[in-house]
Amino acid sequence: MHSLDLIAGWPVDNASATVVSEAGVVDRYGDLDRVYELASVTKLLVAYAALVAIEEEAIDLEQQAGPDGSTVRHLLAHTSGLAFGEQKVQAAPGSKRIYSSAGFEVLADTIAQDTGIAFTDYLDEAVFQPLGMTSSTLPGSAGHGARSSASDLSAFAAELLAPTLVSPSTFAAATSVQFEGLSGILPGYGSHKPNDWGLGFELRDSKSPHWTGADNSVRTFGHFGQSGTFLWVDPDAGLATVVLTDLAFGEWAKPLWPELSDEVLHNNPR
């Protein structure tokens, strides 16, 4: 049985998924060209566009952005102090990990202002076009409003396994802990101390419970979305997994997503 065949038993109407290695797609399930709402998996795409903008020196990690005292780094790492869904300050920058979609909207606005390019166009030119992601769009919020297919996100996952659009040092920073030691709430999984995050990438570290598998390495990074979607990359295993569904995240996902992730790792040893 292929690892992704477990999805056939999930309570979803539609699902599309891939397992990606540095050699390409090594397992697949469903219609890879079907377009889904990504919800917060959007943040990975937006963060990557921000990393490209940093490489191009269009923006800087330490420049002011958002509330007083907040920077681009704070926005990417969910430490700007902004609330989840509105531009309301709930804490001093750098003092607490407050997961914020509003912060990513501010980030997108900052990139648009500093580049003179509408953020949807910048995202397309910086990420979608170079990676051949022809079905990906951002019709909504930069925090949760993108749409894409498993085919497109497989190309993105391959980029995350072997980056070509950003430098090794920029990517290493993006997947390393920013503002170490901060606690906070991981949506759907409660409070974590610490609740480690990189530059837009959620870091698995030793979090428990978690949406990835028990056998995912502590270096695993990625994101999941409330629309029933996730993308993780495990650099130790040399694997990434993309799963898109049309059933909102809930209790159904908590046992099934880790089970699938562990099956992927077991069936695709490095």
Disulfide bonds with the S-S distance in Angstrom:
none
